[in-house]
Amino acid sequence: MILQTAELSANQRAALEKMVGRRLQDPENIVVCSGKPKVASAEDRQLAADRMRHQLYLLDPSERRMSIEDWTAALLEKSEMMA
């Protein structure tokens, strides 16, 4: 089950923050498996951001200027052509 922090009550939020040992960010999703929440650590979040920056760096300069929506549409078009 995926929980969004925006949908949590104050008590639910406090309980989850106690379980994970940190404050939850507002736009954050939490995956709950077998009753134990999996919340990315600050290190995991930084690693994910670094990976995304690296992937963006690998793009052609023309693709770097595209919006996320345009880039996703172009990527989907390429994958449809390959299928």
FIBA-846836 format. One record per residue (C-alpha): x negated, z negated, y negated. Coordinates in steps of 0.001 Angstrom, whole numbers. Layout:
BEGIN
ATOM        xx        zz        yy
ATOM         X         Z         Y
...
//
This chain:
BEGIN
ATOM        xx        zz        yy
ATOM         0         0         0
ATOM     -1262       827     -3473
ATOM      -412     -1549     -6292
ATOM      -773      -693     -9949
ATOM     -1815     -3520    -12231
ATOM       825     -2533    -14771
ATOM      3556     -3343    -12244
ATOM      2289     -6816    -11288
ATOM      3915    -10009    -12471
ATOM      1716    -12584    -14183
ATOM      1648    -14716    -11014
ATOM       753    -11743     -8780
ATOM     -1977    -10687    -11167
ATOM     -3431    -14206    -11305
ATOM     -3398    -14495     -7499
ATOM     -5167    -11151     -7067
ATOM     -7741    -11992     -9732
ATOM     -8462    -15242     -7916
ATOM     -8863    -13377     -4594
ATOM    -11247    -10748     -5967
ATOM    -13137    -13047     -8316
ATOM    -12739    -11011    -11501
ATOM    -10194     -9968    -14109
ATOM     -8251     -6831    -13255
ATOM     -8287     -3965    -15700
ATOM     -4953     -2700    -17003
ATOM     -5099       874    -15671
ATOM     -6302       -65    -12184
ATOM     -4959       638     -8711
ATOM     -5424     -1864     -5902
ATOM     -5284      -904     -2249
ATOM     -3831     -3598         9
ATOM     -4549     -3278      3725
ATOM     -3542     -5952      6213
ATOM     -2785     -8350      3416
ATOM     -6308     -8246      1953
ATOM     -6678     -6398     -1371
ATOM     -9547     -3940     -1769
ATOM    -10599     -3882     -5381
ATOM    -13634     -1937     -6485
ATOM    -16445     -4070     -7850
ATOM    -18010     -3299    -11206
ATOM    -20923     -1757     -9292
ATOM    -18554       471     -7273
ATOM    -16778      1589    -10432
ATOM    -20100      2397    -12128
ATOM    -21281      4319     -9056
ATOM    -18059      6374     -9053
ATOM    -18483      7142    -12770
ATOM    -22104      8166    -12201
ATOM    -21078     10453     -9337
ATOM    -18434     12108    -11515
ATOM    -20949     12613    -14329
ATOM    -23348     14206    -11849
ATOM    -20621     16545    -10553
ATOM    -19759     17528    -14127
ATOM    -23453     18152    -14841
ATOM    -23587     20562    -11886
ATOM    -20816     22740    -13336
ATOM    -21573     25963    -15150
ATOM    -21635     25482    -18940
ATOM    -18455     27577    -19262
ATOM    -16625     25265    -16863
ATOM    -17764     22121    -18679
ATOM    -15627     23064    -21669
ATOM    -12444     23320    -19605
ATOM     -9833     20601    -19650
ATOM     -9299     18645    -16464
ATOM     -5988     20434    -15948
ATOM     -7564     23884    -16401
ATOM    -10502     23012    -14181
ATOM     -8180     21740    -11445
ATOM     -6066     24901    -11638
ATOM     -9190     27076    -11408
ATOM    -10452     25063     -8457
ATOM     -7115     25430     -6683
ATOM     -7150     29195     -7327
ATOM    -10640     29456     -5823
ATOM     -9591     27453     -2755
ATOM     -6495     29638     -2253
ATOM     -8646     32772     -2420
ATOM    -10967     31381       242
ATOM     -8113     30437      2607
//
